[in-house]
């Protein structure tokens, strides 16, 4: 019984939808879908139907794209209401969401608690010399503005910062309270938990929309064995304090067409989360790019 992960399926692209249909059966294994499945109900429904058909247990945490309010398609679903709508779709397929009890995993690499969470971001992944009130202007100076600024609404919270603070507080309590046995955790969140894991040299100021410093110590504070994320479209493995961090994005078609050209498919891009490798000596290791697998 292995646990795998993949993020950022972006099923608005036909290329990615066709790739998803090539998943092969893993009836005894689990799969984490680490956010940015797509923007519409049909994207979530396709992902959950294919994933649950092929895996014994499926986990999902939302990314920013699931939270978008798109034009005429249910303009009433904004902020928390859009998130709750996505959770309801996941539950119809038996998918574990951040709103469900965390699951004990007794497969290979276990026992652990698999904890999908939802933190959003608060623009704090920025240089110390840039004040919060200047952050968006700082990004705009480099022609960087996230689509979130137009499509991701924080309702009923006043700002995304405020929504993020509320989410971080709630999930910190749950991570502390819902593990009475003190088992190691697999924390799955769309956004990286640490600023030093954000490496996007083509758009470095996009870091504003990549997480919150409030989660910087979660891997040690809550006893994580592995932390899984997506969002960056930069697949990699890092080790911090003996904890493995896996960025497991698929990404937009142009970002992984070379993998397809090499004769590989989506099955080669699934990241093995558990059992996974043993920690390196001293618990630290250099970053490893993960083009596939």
N, C-alpha and C positions, 0 to 999 in steps of 0.2 A: 504494500500500500504506500504509494508515493504521493507527494503533494507538489503540484506544479503551479505556475503562475504565468499570466500574460496580461499586459495592459495595453490601452490605447489602440483598440481594434478599429476604431473610426469606421464604422459600418455604413456611413453615408457614401463611402466609395465602393462601387461595384467590385473593383479589384479585390478589396478586402473581404467583401461578402462572399465571393467565390472561394477565397482562400479559407475562410472559416469553415465552409462546408467540407473541407478536406480533413478536418480533425478525425483521427482514428479512435476507436473505442478504448477507454481505460476504465472499465467498469469497477475496478477495485481502488482506483486512485481519486484524488481530489484536485480541483482546479480553482485558483483564485483569479477572478477577473478584476483587474486593478484600475478600474475607472476609464472614462472616455470611450465607452462602448459606442456611443453615438448620441444624437440629439433628439431622436424621435422614438415614440413608443415602439414602432416596428423594428428599430435597431435593437432595443433591449429585448424584445420578444424573440428575435432571431438568435441573438447571442445566448439567451437563457435556454431556448429550446435545443440548440445544438450542443451547448455545454452539458446540460443535464442528460441529454441522450447518450453522451459519450463518457461522462464521469460520474462516479458514485456520489460525490459531494461537491457542490459548487458554492463558492463564496463571491460576493461582489461588494465593492465599495464605490461610491460615486466619484466621478471626475467633474471638472467644470463643464464639459460638453453636455452631460446629462442634465445639468441644471439650467441650460439655456431656455429662455422663453422665446419661441420662434414664431414671429409674424402672426398669422391668423390661426395657427394651431394652438388652441387652448391658451389665449392670452391671459386668462385668469390664473394660470398656474405659474406663480412667481415665487422665487425664494424657497422657503420651507415647504410650501404647498407643492412645488414641483418635485422637491426631494421626496416628500411623502408619496407622491404619485408614482415615482420610480420604485420606491420600496414596495408598494402594493403590487406592481408588475412582477418584481422579483419573487415575491412570496407566492404568487400564483404558480410559479414553476418550482417551488421548493428550494429556492436559492437563499442561502444565509446572507443577511444584510447587517449593516452596523446597528440596526434597531432590534436585532434578535439576540438572544443569549449567546455568548461566546461558546464555541464548541470545543470539547476535548477531542484531540486527535491522537489515536493510539496506533497509528500506522508506523512505517519506517521513520526513524528519527524522533519518535514520540517517547513518552507522552508529552504533548504540549497543548496549550490553549491557542486556537486560531481566532484572532481578534480583528475582524475588519472594522475600521474606524473611519471617521469623516471629520476633517479639521479645517478645510478651506485654507485661506491665507490672509495675511494682514499687512502685506507690503513691507514687512520688516527685514526681508532678505535684500538689504541695500547697504551701501557704505555708511559708516558711522558719521561721516561728514554731511550726509544728506538727511534733512529733517523729514518727518512724515508728510508735512504739508507741502514739501517740495518734491516728493517722490515721483508723482506722475509727470511733472515738468521735467525732472531729470531723465526719465525714460523717453519722453517725447523728443528731447534734444538729440537722441540717437534714433529717431524715427521708429520708436517701439511703443505700441499701444496694444494691449490685449483685447480681443473681441469681447472678453468678459465685461469690459467697461460699458458695453452696450446691451448685452444679452443676459448677463448673470445678475439677477436682482437679489437683494438681501432681505426682502420682506419676510416677516414684519420688523426686522431689525433696521436701524437707521442707516447702517453702513455694513460693508463686507467685513471690515475690521471687527465690528461689534458681533456679527454672526460668528466669525472665527473664534473670538474670545469665549463666547457661550459654548461653542462646540468643544473647544479644547478643555474647558473646565468640566463639561459633562463626561467626555470620554476619559479624561484623567481619573475621575472618580470611578468609572466603570472598570478601567484597567486595574485599579487598586482593589476594588471590592469583589469582582467577579472571578477571582482566582484563589479560592480558599485553600487549595492544596499547594499553592506556591509553585506551580509548574512553569517551565519556561514558556514564553509567548512567541507566537508568530504574529507580528503586527502588520496588517495590510492597510495602507493608506495611499490614495492616489498621489498626494503631494509628498515630496521628500521631507523627512523629519529634521534634517540638518542642512544648514546653508552651505557647509563645505562639501556637500554632495552635488551641488548645482554647478555643472560645467557645460555651458552653452555658448561657446566662443563667438558664434555668428550673431547671436542676439543677447549679449551678456546682461543687458538691463531688463530683460524679460524676467530676471530673478525676482522682481517685485511680486509676480503672480505665482511663485513657486513654493510657498510654504510660510511657516511662522517660526520665529526663534523660540516661541513658547514650548516647542516640542524637542528642543535641542538635546535634552538629556533623557528622553523617554526610553531609549534603548537600555540604559543602565537603571534608571529609576524603577522601571517595571519588569526588569529581568527578561528582556527579549533574547531569543535565540537567533531569530532572523527578522529583519524588517524588509517588507516588500513595498515597492512603489512603482509609479510610472511617471507620466506627465512630461518628462524631459525629452522623450524620443532619443535617448542616449543610453542604450543598454550597457550596463556595467555591473561589476561586483566590487564592493568595498568591504573592508574589515575595520571596525572601530571598537576598541575596548572588548575584543573577543566576540563581537556581534557582527553577523554578516548582513550587509545591506545589498539588496538586489533591485536594480532598476530594470524592469522587464517589458518595456514598451515594444509594441509592433511598429506603430507609426503610420504615417501616410504612405501611399503606394511608392512614391518616388524615393522614400527613405529605406525601402527594403527590396526593391526590384532586383538589385544585384544578387540578393540571396536566392530569389527565384531563378535568376539566370544561371546560378551555379547548380541548379538541379535540386534545390531544397524547397521545402514547403513549410506551412505553419507549424507542423509537428516538430520540425527541427528548431523552431523558435520558442517552444515552451521552455520555461526556466524551471529546473528542478530545485524546489525549495527544501524539501525533506526527502531522503535523509541529508543530502548535500555533503560537502566536504567537511573535514574536521577543521577547527580553528587553527590558524598558523601559530608558530611559536611566538609567544608574547602577546597574542591576540590582535596584532596589527599587521597589515600587509598593504602593498601598493595597489592602486586601482587597476582592475582588469577589465578591458573592453570586452563585451560579450556580443560579438556580431551575430552569433546564433547559439542556441542551446543554453 
